[in-house]
């Protein structure tokens, strides 16, 4: 415990001093080294040095410390002495063990060395014996070796001389067999001898060889510029010409032009791709693709080898070759873009990308500095985006075609539009077409290799943006099909010319129903598919917001559906308005004859309304009929009571009729108002009722524009009374129909010079006659 009380730094210092004093060869040296450092130390701090003075130490200690401090110092010094003795004893034991181990090692070394000197002497004697015998053999064979070497040199010289004499004949054989590479190798091998002895000993051989090599040069130049030869053969010819010291630099531009011309055969062609890859049979398509791809790859490999040879011949031609390769890849993608404009699928695009990627890899092996990999990836990104855009454009066109190809059937030389078939075709084109497009785009996401590697996020963004833009464009296309090139406005309807000559009214009704289908069904299905397979993205900046916003699309198509429904009603009302124009502007109402029957205009009017009912029954829901009279702030403020109207119409003189007219105006302030124009629902009854109301309101306005005699007023009364029953059967709101028909009669009485109505018996008789005539016509007609 007392040992642990000593600080570790003091203990370590004491151990170092002990070891230094033990191993020091001269104790005085260690003392002198520490003495200089402790010269100015306190006497109490010199206890561990050689200059320690015990008497001085004790006197100072007694002066500074009391009895208790002296006792404490005594205990500390006793513990230190004990620790020093223990450390010194352990140090001696450790050194003793080391000395014993060293002694044993020296003894073993002495035992192993005994006898080695004798063996070394024997080895030296044997080496000297082998050396003496080797010197004897070399001395005896020296003359023969010199002779053999001389004969060997002579033999080699004779072979060279024989080769020189046989060279013209060898070159002739090479020319006959077109082995021009061997001819060049033979001639270049003989060139050193011709340079040394060609003007003396081998003059004839040199002249004959030069004549033969001139033929070789001519043949090689012919091969170099021959269009029938392959690119590889022309490149080899250029290498051989260079070995013959022919000035091939002058041929650099011509050979590069040959390479540029060869790229024309390597370019992909949209027509070839279409004929080879767009075959109906999958087996024939695969066979055609394999044949086309194999032939094209072989041509590109040959071109790559020619480029490699060109680089060998012309070391400073890298820039021209890189530009040539980039131009080839650019033209490949130009052909791919033309191919994309045709009706292709993602699988066809991936096959084309596979061909281009193979070309890029082959050319990249030859031209590492061309950066064709990065260059082609950027071009592929543009091509994929173009493919997505073209696909949505084709989908838009397919939907437009499905809607405009309305199925028709002939019935008594009248073309009737099958709106149900057109609606189903439009729904299928929108929903199934969108699902097919998403399935096609999914192939691009699943095949993340080659040219479309690391493009998943971009494709997701493009697809989502594409659908958003597609539906906006679809709304515009619907507007164009409906005959409206700008935004719809209710105020423009009455001032626009009739649309029936240019746009089929039934098509507008189909567009309205398809718009509601897109809002309620198609957008929901497409959103689910996008969330399942095309979630993520992120390339598009967050500041631009989400790429695909279903709520916005639903609002657009809901508004568009309502616009088309109103447009359909107004288009049908325009046709009725034309009929009313002819009816009220043709006769002279002041000189009108006494009514004998219901006017034929009524039949035409009912036929137009029946056409509306026939169309809406094909594609709209039935809805519910309503028979109610409600308060309204609608556009019509006129109202009359039934009893007052009957009383007025039964007056027999003009004076009482005029007083009754005044009473009817006063009744407007107190009687119940009828709601005329309500919101149009996507049901059969709502559309037909709105069309009837709008037609009757138009009829009222035409009536107010004319002046009538008594007969004219009675004719209008008869026609309106006849219309009362069939219009109630067609429309849902009977109260509004009664109100509007009464309004027409009252308007006619207001414009009549002598407003005396027909007596009820006469009115009923004429109506029954019309009904009987209609029954007879129906029974006669097949």
C-alpha positions in Angstrom: 0.0 0.0 0.0 2.9 2.3 0.7 4.3 1.7 -2.7 1.2 2.9 -4.4 1.3 6.1 -2.5 4.5 7.1 -4.3 3.6 9.1 -7.5 4.3 7.2 -10.8 6.5 9.9 -12.3 8.9 9.9 -9.2 9.0 6.1 -9.2 9.8 6.0 -12.9 12.5 8.7 -12.5 14.1 6.7 -9.6 14.1 3.5 -11.7 15.8 5.3 -14.6 18.5 6.6 -12.2 19.1 3.1 -10.8 19.4 1.5 -14.2 21.7 4.3 -15.3 23.9 3.9 -12.3 24.0 0.1 -12.6 24.9 -0.1 -16.3 27.0 3.0 -16.5 30.7 2.1 -17.0 31.8 5.1 -15.0 29.8 6.2 -12.0 31.4 9.6 -12.2 30.0 10.2 -15.6 26.4 9.8 -14.5 27.1 11.9 -11.5 28.6 14.7 -13.5 25.7 14.7 -15.9 23.2 15.1 -13.2 25.3 17.3 -11.1 25.2 20.1 -13.6 21.4 20.0 -13.6 21.2 19.9 -9.8 23.8 22.5 -9.1 21.2 25.1 -8.3 18.6 22.7 -6.8 17.5 22.9 -3.2 19.4 20.6 -0.7 16.1 18.8 0.0 15.8 17.9 -3.8 19.4 16.4 -4.1 18.7 13.2 -2.2 18.7 11.2 -5.4 21.9 12.7 -6.8 25.6 12.0 -6.2 26.1 15.4 -4.7 23.8 14.6 -1.8 24.9 15.9 1.7 23.2 14.0 4.5 24.2 16.5 7.3 23.0 19.5 5.4 19.8 17.7 4.5 19.0 16.8 8.1 19.7 20.2 9.4 17.4 21.9 6.9 14.8 19.2 7.4 14.8 19.7 11.2 14.6 23.5 10.8 11.6 23.3 8.5 9.5 20.4 9.8 8.0 19.7 13.2 8.1 16.4 15.0 5.1 15.1 13.2 6.5 16.0 9.8 9.8 14.4 10.7 8.0 11.1 11.7 6.0 11.3 8.5 9.2 11.8 6.4 10.8 8.9 8.3 8.0 6.6 7.3 8.2 7.7 3.7 12.0 7.2 3.5 11.7 3.7 5.0 9.1 2.7 2.4 11.3 4.2 -0.4 14.4 2.3 0.9 12.4 -0.9 1.0 11.1 -0.4 -2.6 14.6 0.3 -3.9 15.9 -2.8 -2.4 13.1 -4.9 -3.9 13.6 -3.3 -7.4 17.4 -3.8 -7.2 16.9 -7.5 -6.2 14.5 -8.1 -9.2 16.9 -6.4 -11.6 19.7 -8.7 -10.5 17.6 -11.8 -10.9 16.6 -10.8 -14.4 20.1 -10.1 -15.6 21.3 -13.4 -14.1 18.8 -15.4 -16.2 19.9 -13.6 -19.3 23.5 -14.3 -18.7 22.8 -18.0 -18.3 20.8 -18.2 -21.6 23.6 -16.4 -23.5 26.2 -18.9 -22.1 24.1 -21.9 -23.2 23.8 -20.4 -26.7 27.5 -19.9 -27.1 28.1 -23.5 -26.1 25.7 -24.8 -28.8 27.4 -22.7 -31.5 30.8 -24.1 -30.6 29.5 -27.7 -30.8 27.9 -27.0 -34.3 31.0 -25.5 -35.8 33.2 -28.4 -35.1 34.0 -30.3 -38.4 32.8 -27.6 -40.8 36.3 -26.5 -41.7 37.2 -29.9 -43.0 34.1 -30.0 -45.2 34.9 -26.6 -46.6 38.4 -27.7 -47.6 37.1 -30.8 -49.4 34.6 -28.6 -51.4 37.3 -26.3 -52.5 39.4 -29.2 -53.8 36.5 -30.5 -55.9 35.7 -27.0 -57.4 39.3 -26.6 -58.5 39.3 -30.1 -60.2 36.1 -29.2 -62.2 37.6 -25.9 -63.2 40.8 -27.6 -64.6 38.9 -30.1 -66.5 36.6 -27.5 -68.1 39.6 -25.5 -69.2 41.0 -28.6 -70.9 37.8 -29.2 -72.8 37.6 -25.6 -74.0 41.2 -25.8 -75.1 40.7 -29.0 -77.1 37.4 -27.8 -78.8 38.4 -24.2 -79.5 39.6 -24.7 -83.1 36.6 -26.8 -84.1 34.2 -24.3 -82.6 35.7 -21.4 -84.5 35.4 -23.4 -87.7 31.7 -24.3 -87.1 30.8 -20.7 -86.4 32.6 -19.6 -89.6 30.6 -22.2 -91.6 27.4 -21.1 -90.0 28.0 -17.5 -91.0 28.8 -18.6 -94.5 25.6 -20.6 -94.7 23.5 -17.6 -93.5 25.2 -15.4 -96.1 24.5 -17.9 -98.9 20.8 -18.1 -97.8 20.5 -14.3 -98.0 22.2 -14.3 -101.4 19.9 -17.0 -102.6 16.9 -15.1 -101.2 18.0 -12.0 -103.2 18.3 -14.0 -106.4 14.9 -15.7 -105.8 13.2 -12.4 -104.8 11.8 -11.4 -108.3 10.3 -14.9 -108.7 8.8 -14.8 -105.2 7.3 -11.4 -105.9 5.8 -12.7 -109.1 4.1 -15.5 -107.3 2.8 -13.2 -104.7 1.3 -10.9 -107.4 -0.4 -13.9 -109.0 -1.9 -15.1 -105.7 -2.6 -11.5 -104.6 -0.6 -12.1 -101.5 0.5 -8.5 -101.4 1.3 -8.5 -97.7 3.9 -11.3 -98.2 5.3 -9.4 -101.2 5.8 -6.2 -99.1 7.3 -8.2 -96.3 9.8 -9.9 -98.7 10.8 -6.6 -100.4 11.2 -4.6 -97.2 13.4 -7.5 -95.8 15.7 -7.2 -98.9 15.9 -3.4 -98.8 19.1 -3.2 -96.6 21.0 -5.5 -99.1 19.8 -3.5 -102.1 20.9 -0.3 -100.5 24.3 -1.7 -99.8 25.0 -3.8 -103.0 22.1 -2.9 -105.3 24.3 -0.9 -107.7 27.0 -3.7 -108.1 26.5 -7.3 -107.3 22.6 -7.5 -107.3 21.8 -4.8 -109.8 19.7 -7.1 -112.0 17.8 -8.5 -109.0 17.2 -5.0 -107.7 15.8 -3.8 -111.0 13.5 -6.9 -111.4 12.3 -6.5 -107.8 11.5 -2.9 -108.3 9.5 -3.7 -111.4 7.5 -6.3 -109.4 7.0 -4.0 -106.5 5.8 -1.3 -108.8 3.0 -3.7 -109.9 2.3 -4.3 -106.2 2.0 -0.6 -105.6 -0.4 -0.2 -108.4 -2.5 -3.1 -107.2 -2.6 -1.8 -103.7 -3.7 1.6 -104.9 -6.5 0.0 -106.9 -7.7 -1.9 -103.9 -7.5 1.3 -101.8 -9.9 3.2 -104.1 -12.1 0.3 -105.2 -15.7 0.6 -104.1 -16.2 -3.2 -104.5 -13.5 -3.9 -101.9 -14.4 -4.0 -98.2 -13.3 -1.3 -95.8 -11.0 -3.7 -94.1 -9.2 -4.6 -97.3 -8.7 -1.0 -98.3 -7.3 -0.3 -94.8 -4.8 -3.1 -95.1 -3.8 -1.8 -98.5 -3.1 1.6 -97.0 -0.9 0.0 -94.3 1.1 -1.9 -96.9 1.6 1.3 -98.9 2.9 3.0 -95.9 5.4 0.2 -95.3 6.6 0.7 -98.8 7.3 4.4 -98.0 4.5 5.4 -100.4 3.2 9.0 -99.6 -0.1 7.8 -98.0 -0.7 11.2 -96.4 -2.0 12.4 -99.7 -4.5 9.6 -99.6 -5.8 10.6 -96.1 -8.6 12.8 -97.4 -9.7 10.3 -100.0 -9.8 7.4 -97.5 -11.7 9.5 -95.0 -14.2 10.3 -97.7 -14.6 6.6 -98.3 -15.3 6.1 -94.6 -17.9 8.8 -94.7 -19.6 7.2 -97.7 -19.6 3.9 -95.9 -21.5 5.4 -93.0 -24.4 6.0 -95.4 -24.9 2.2 -95.6 -24.7 1.9 -91.8 -27.4 4.5 -91.0 -30.6 3.2 -89.7 -33.6 3.8 -91.9 -37.1 4.4 -90.6 -38.7 2.5 -93.5 -36.3 -0.5 -93.0 -37.1 -0.5 -89.3 -40.8 -0.4 -90.0 -40.7 -3.2 -92.5 -38.4 -5.3 -90.3 -39.8 -4.7 -86.9 -43.5 -3.9 -87.4 -44.5 -7.3 -88.7 -47.8 -8.7 -87.5 -46.5 -12.2 -86.7 -44.3 -12.3 -83.6 -42.2 -15.2 -85.0 -41.6 -13.4 -88.3 -40.8 -10.2 -86.4 -38.2 -12.0 -84.3 -36.7 -13.7 -87.3 -36.5 -10.4 -89.3 -35.1 -8.5 -86.3 -32.4 -11.2 -85.8 -31.4 -11.1 -89.5 -31.4 -7.3 -89.6 -29.5 -7.0 -86.3 -26.9 -9.6 -87.3 -26.2 -8.0 -90.7 -26.1 -4.5 -89.3 -23.7 -5.6 -86.5 -21.4 -7.3 -89.0 -21.2 -4.1 -91.0 -20.5 -2.0 -88.0 -17.8 -4.3 -86.8 -16.1 -4.0 -90.3 -16.4 -0.2 -90.1 -14.9 -0.3 -86.6 -11.9 -2.3 -87.8 -11.5 0.2 -90.7 -11.5 3.1 -88.2 -8.9 1.2 -86.1 -6.7 0.8 -89.2 -7.2 4.4 -90.2 -6.0 5.5 -86.7 -2.9 3.3 -87.1 -2.1 4.8 -90.5 -2.9 8.4 -89.6 -2.1 9.0 -85.9 -3.4 12.6 -86.0 -6.8 11.7 -87.3 -8.7 11.2 -84.0 -10.8 14.4 -84.2 -12.0 13.5 -87.7 -12.9 10.0 -86.7 -14.6 11.1 -83.5 -16.8 13.5 -85.4 -17.5 10.8 -88.0 -18.7 8.4 -85.2 -20.8 11.1 -83.5 -22.4 11.9 -86.8 -23.2 8.3 -87.3 -24.8 8.0 -83.9 -26.7 11.3 -84.4 -28.1 9.9 -87.7 -29.1 6.7 -85.9 -31.2 8.8 -83.4 -32.6 10.9 -86.3 -33.8 7.6 -87.8 -35.2 6.6 -84.4 -37.1 9.8 -84.1 -38.6 9.3 -87.6 -39.4 5.7 -86.5 -41.1 7.0 -83.3 -43.4 9.2 -85.4 -44.9 6.0 -86.8 -47.3 3.9 -84.7 -44.9 1.8 -82.7 -44.8 0.4 -79.2 -42.2 0.4 -76.4 -40.9 -3.0 -77.3 -40.1 -1.8 -80.9 -38.3 1.3 -79.4 -36.3 -0.9 -77.1 -35.2 -3.1 -80.0 -34.1 -0.1 -82.0 -32.2 1.2 -78.9 -30.6 -2.2 -78.6 -29.2 -1.9 -82.2 -27.9 1.6 -81.5 -26.4 0.6 -78.2 -24.5 -2.3 -79.9 -23.1 0.2 -82.4 -22.1 2.6 -79.6 -20.2 -0.1 -77.8 -18.4 -1.3 -80.9 -17.3 2.2 -81.9 -16.5 3.0 -78.3 -13.9 0.2 -78.2 -12.1 1.8 -81.1 -12.6 5.5 -80.2 -12.4 5.8 -76.4 -12.1 9.5 -76.5 -15.3 10.0 -78.5 -17.5 9.9 -75.3 -20.1 8.1 -77.4 -21.6 6.6 -74.3 -22.6 9.9 -72.7 -23.5 11.4 -76.1 -25.9 8.5 -76.9 -27.5 8.5 -73.4 -28.4 12.2 -73.8 -29.8 11.6 -77.3 -31.7 8.6 -76.0 -33.3 10.7 -73.3 -34.6 13.1 -75.9 -35.9 10.2 -78.0 -37.7 8.6 -75.0 -39.4 12.0 -74.2 -40.4 12.3 -77.9 -41.8 8.8 -77.8 -43.9 9.6 -74.7 -45.2 12.8 -76.4 -46.0 11.0 -79.7 -47.8 8.2 -77.8 -50.1 10.7 -76.1 -50.6 12.4 -79.5 -51.6 9.1 -81.1 -54.0 8.4 -78.2 -55.6 11.8 -78.7 -56.0 11.1 -82.4 -57.4 7.6 -81.7 -60.1 9.0 -79.4 -60.9 11.7 -81.9 -61.2 9.1 -84.7 -63.4 6.8 -82.5 -65.8 9.7 -81.9 -66.0 11.0 -85.5 -66.5 7.5 -87.0 -70.1 7.5 -85.9 -71.8 4.3 -86.9 -74.8 4.9 -89.2 -77.5 2.8 -90.6 -79.9 3.6 -93.5 -83.6 3.8 -92.9 -85.8 5.1 -95.6 -82.8 7.0 -97.1 -82.2 8.8 -93.8 -78.9 8.5 -92.0 -79.5 7.8 -88.3 -76.5 8.1 -85.9 -76.0 5.3 -83.4 -75.0 7.4 -80.4 -74.8 4.4 -78.2 -72.1 2.8 -80.3 -70.2 6.1 -80.6 -70.3 6.6 -76.8 -69.1 3.1 -76.1 -66.3 3.5 -78.7 -65.3 6.8 -77.1 -65.3 5.4 -73.6 -63.2 2.4 -74.8 -60.8 4.7 -76.6 -60.3 6.8 -73.5 -60.1 4.2 -70.8 -58.6 1.2 -72.5 -56.4 3.4 -74.6 -55.0 5.1 -71.5 -54.5 1.7 -69.8 -52.6 0.4 -72.9 -50.4 3.5 -72.9 -49.5 3.0 -69.2 -48.8 -0.7 -69.8 -46.6 0.3 -72.8 -44.7 2.8 -70.7 -44.2 0.3 -67.9 -41.9 -1.7 -70.3 -39.6 1.3 -70.4 -39.5 1.3 -66.5 -38.9 -2.4 -66.3 -36.0 -2.4 -68.9 -33.5 0.0 -67.2 -30.5 -1.1 -69.2 -28.6 0.1 -72.2 -29.6 3.5 -73.5 -32.4 4.1 -70.9 -30.4 3.3 -67.8 -31.0 5.7 -64.9 -34.0 7.3 -66.7 -36.8 5.9 -64.4 -37.4 9.2 -62.6 -37.4 11.2 -65.8 -39.9 8.7 -67.5 -42.2 8.9 -64.5 -42.2 12.7 -64.7 -42.8 12.6 -68.4 -45.7 10.2 -68.1 -47.4 12.2 -65.4 -46.9 15.5 -67.2 -48.0 13.8 -70.4 -51.3 12.8 -69.0 -51.9 16.2 -67.6 -51.2 17.8 -71.0 -53.1 15.1 -72.8 -56.3 15.7 -70.9 -56.0 19.4 -71.4 -55.5 18.8 -75.1 -58.4 16.3 -75.1 -60.7 19.1 -73.8 -59.5 21.4 -76.6 -60.1 18.6 -79.1 -63.6 18.0 -77.8 -64.2 21.7 -78.2 -62.9 21.6 -81.8 -65.2 18.6 -82.6 -68.1 20.4 -81.2 -67.4 23.4 -83.5 -66.2 25.7 -80.8 -62.6 26.9 -81.0 -62.7 29.0 -77.9 -64.1 29.0 -74.5 -67.8 28.4 -74.2 -70.1 31.3 -73.3 -73.9 31.2 -72.8 -74.2 34.7 -74.2 -72.7 33.6 -77.5 -75.2 30.8 -78.2 -78.0 32.8 -79.6 -75.7 34.9 -81.8 -73.8 32.0 -83.3 -74.8 30.6 -86.6 -76.4 27.2 -86.6 -74.0 24.3 -86.0 -76.0 21.5 -87.5 -74.6 21.8 -91.0 -71.1 21.4 -89.7 -71.3 19.4 -86.5 -73.7 16.6 -85.7 -75.7 17.5 -82.7 -75.7 13.9 -81.4 -71.9 14.0 -81.4 -72.0 17.0 -79.0 -74.3 15.0 -76.7 -71.8 12.1 -76.9 -69.0 14.5 -76.0 -70.9 15.7 -73.0 -71.5 12.2 -71.7 -67.9 11.1 -72.4 -66.7 14.2 -70.4 -68.7 13.0 -67.4 -67.4 9.5 -67.8 -63.8 10.8 -67.8 -64.5 12.8 -64.7 -66.3 10.1 -62.7 -64.5 6.9 -63.9 -61.5 7.3 -66.2 -59.5 9.7 -64.1 -60.0 7.5 -61.0 -58.7 4.4 -62.8 -55.8 6.2 -64.4 -54.8 7.8 -61.1 -54.7 4.4 -59.4 -52.5 3.0 -62.1 -50.1 5.9 -62.0 -49.9 5.6 -58.2 -49.2 1.9 -58.5 -46.6 1.9 -61.3 -45.4 5.5 -61.9 -44.9 7.0 -58.5 -41.8 8.8 -57.6 -40.0 10.9 -60.1 -38.4 14.0 -58.7 -36.5 15.3 -61.8 -39.2 18.0 -62.1 -38.6 20.8 -59.7 -40.8 21.1 -56.6 -41.4 24.7 -57.4 -43.5 23.7 -60.4 -45.9 21.6 -58.2 -47.1 18.1 -58.9 -47.0 16.9 -62.6 -50.4 15.1 -62.5 -53.3 16.8 -60.7 -56.5 14.7 -61.0 -58.7 17.2 -59.3 -57.9 19.9 -61.9 -58.6 17.5 -64.7 -62.0 16.5 -63.1 -63.0 20.1 -62.8 -62.1 20.7 -66.5 -64.2 17.8 -67.8 -67.1 18.5 -65.5 -67.2 22.1 -66.8 -66.7 20.8 -70.4 -69.5 18.3 -70.0 -71.9 21.0 -68.9 -70.8 23.2 -71.8 -71.4 20.4 -74.3 -74.8 19.6 -72.8 -75.9 23.3 -73.1 -74.4 23.4 -76.6 -76.4 20.4 -77.6 -79.7 21.9 -76.3 -79.0 25.2 -78.1 -78.0 23.4 -81.3 -81.4 21.6 -81.3 -83.1 24.8 -80.3 -81.5 26.5 -83.3 -83.1 24.0 -85.6 -86.5 24.6 -84.1 -85.8 28.4 -84.3 -85.3 28.0 -88.1 -88.6 26.2 -88.3 -90.4 28.9 -86.2 -88.8 31.6 -88.4 -90.4 30.1 -91.5 -93.7 29.6 -89.8 -94.2 33.1 -88.5 -92.5 35.2 -91.2 -94.0 33.6 -94.2 -97.8 34.2 -93.9 -99.6 37.5 -93.6 -101.2 37.2 -90.2 -103.4 40.2 -90.6 -105.2 38.5 -93.5 -105.1 35.0 -92.1 -108.0 32.8 -93.0 -110.2 31.1 -90.5 -108.5 28.0 -89.0 -109.8 24.7 -90.4 -107.2 22.3 -88.9 -104.1 22.2 -86.8 -101.2 23.6 -88.9 -98.6 21.2 -90.2 -95.9 23.3 -88.5 -97.0 21.5 -85.3 -96.0 18.1 -86.8 -92.6 19.4 -87.8 -92.2 20.9 -84.3 -93.0 17.6 -82.6 -90.7 15.8 -85.0 -87.8 17.9 -83.9 -88.5 17.3 -80.2 -88.9 13.6 -80.9 -85.5 13.6 -82.5 -84.1 15.1 -79.3 -85.8 12.5 -77.2 -84.5 9.7 -79.5 -81.0 10.9 -79.1 -81.0 11.4 -75.3 -82.7 8.0 -74.8 -79.7 6.3 -76.4 -77.0 7.5 -74.0 -78.6 9.4 -71.0 -80.2 8.0 -67.9 -84.0 8.1 -67.5 -84.2 10.4 -64.4 -87.4 11.2 -62.5 -90.4 13.1 -63.6 -91.6 16.0 -61.6 -95.0 17.7 -61.4 -94.6 20.7 -59.2 -95.1 24.4 -59.1 -92.4 26.3 -57.2 -91.5 29.8 -56.5 -88.7 31.0 -58.8 -86.7 34.0 -59.6 -86.3 32.8 -63.1 -86.1 34.7 -66.3 -89.9 34.7 -66.8 -92.1 37.0 -64.7 -95.4 36.5 -66.5 -98.1 34.5 -64.8 -101.9 34.1 -65.2 -104.5 32.2 -63.2 -106.4 29.4 -64.9 -109.8 30.7 -64.1 -109.0 34.2 -65.2 -107.6 32.9 -68.5 -110.6 30.7 -69.2 -112.9 33.5 -68.4 -111.0 35.8 -70.7 -110.9 33.4 -73.6 -114.6 32.8 -73.4 -115.5 36.5 -73.7 -117.5 37.1 -76.8 -116.7 40.7 -77.5 -113.5 42.7 -77.8 -114.3 45.1 -75.0 -114.5 42.5 -72.4 -111.4 40.8 -73.9 -109.5 44.1 -73.4 -110.6 44.6 -69.9 -109.6 41.0 -69.1 -106.2 41.7 -70.5 -105.8 44.5 -68.0 -106.9 42.1 -65.2 -104.3 39.5 -66.3 -101.5 42.1 -66.0 -102.7 42.9 -62.4 -102.7 39.2 -61.6 -99.0 39.0 -62.3 -98.3 40.8 -59.0 -100.2 38.3 -56.9 -100.2 34.9 -58.5 -97.7 32.1 -58.0 -94.6 32.3 -60.2 -93.5 29.3 -62.3 -89.9 28.2 -62.5 -89.0 28.0 -66.2 -85.3 27.6 -66.7 -83.6 25.3 -64.1 -80.2 23.6 -64.0 -79.8 21.0 -66.7 -79.0 17.5 -65.4 -77.5 14.7 -67.3 -80.8 12.8 -67.6 -83.2 12.3 -70.5 -86.1 14.2 -68.9 -84.0 17.2 -67.9 -82.5 17.7 -71.4 -85.8 17.2 -73.3 -87.7 19.4 -70.8 -85.1 22.2 -71.2 -85.2 21.9 -75.0 -89.1 22.1 -74.9 -89.0 25.1 -72.6 -86.4 26.9 -74.7 -88.4 26.2 -77.9 -91.7 27.5 -76.4 -90.0 30.6 -75.1 -88.6 31.2 -78.5 -92.1 30.6 -80.0 -93.4 33.2 -77.6 -90.9 35.7 -78.8 -91.8 35.1 -82.4 -95.4 35.5 -81.6 -94.8 38.9 -80.1 -93.2 40.1 -83.3 -96.3 39.8 -85.4 -99.7 41.4 -85.6 -102.8 39.1 -86.0 -106.4 39.3 -87.0 -109.0 37.2 -85.2 -108.3 34.1 -87.5 -104.6 34.3 -87.0 -105.0 34.5 -83.2 -107.4 31.5 -83.3 -105.0 29.5 -85.4 -102.3 30.0 -82.8 -104.7 29.1 -80.1 -105.6 25.9 -81.9 -102.0 24.9 -82.4 -101.0 25.6 -78.8 -103.9 23.7 -77.5 -103.1 20.7 -79.6 -99.4 20.8 -78.4 -100.4 20.7 -74.8 -100.9 17.0 -74.5 -97.9 15.7 -76.5 -95.6 18.1 -74.9 -96.7 17.0 -71.5 -95.9 13.4 -72.5 -92.4 14.4 -73.7 -91.4 16.8 -70.9 -91.2 16.3 -67.2 -92.4 19.6 -65.9 -96.1 19.8 -66.8 -96.8 23.0 -64.9 -94.1 24.8 -66.8 -95.4 23.5 -70.1 -98.9 24.7 -69.3 -97.6 28.0 -68.3 -95.5 28.6 -71.4 -98.3 27.5 -73.8 -100.6 29.9 -72.0 -98.0 32.6 -72.3 -97.9 32.0 -76.1 -101.7 32.3 -76.4 -101.8 35.4 -74.2 -98.9 37.0 -76.2 -100.9 36.4 -79.4 -104.0 37.9 -77.8 -102.0 41.0 -76.9 -100.9 41.4 -80.5 -104.3 40.6 -82.0 -106.6 43.3 -83.4 -109.7 41.4 -82.4 -108.8 38.8 -79.8 -111.8 36.6 -79.7 -110.9 32.9 -79.1 -112.4 29.8 -80.5 -115.3 28.3 -78.6 -114.3 25.2 -76.6 -116.5 22.9 -78.7 -115.0 24.0 -81.9 -111.5 23.8 -80.5 -112.1 20.2 -79.3 -113.6 19.3 -82.6 -110.6 20.5 -84.6 -108.2 18.8 -82.2 -110.1 15.5 -82.4 -110.1 15.7 -86.2 -106.3 16.1 -86.2 -105.9 13.2 -83.9 -108.1 11.0 -86.1 -106.1 12.0 -89.2 -102.9 11.1 -87.4 -104.3 7.7 -86.4 -105.3 7.0 -89.9 -101.8 7.9 -91.2 -100.2 5.6 -88.6 -102.4 2.7 -89.6 -101.7 3.1 -93.3 -97.9 3.5 -92.9 -96.0 0.2 -92.5 
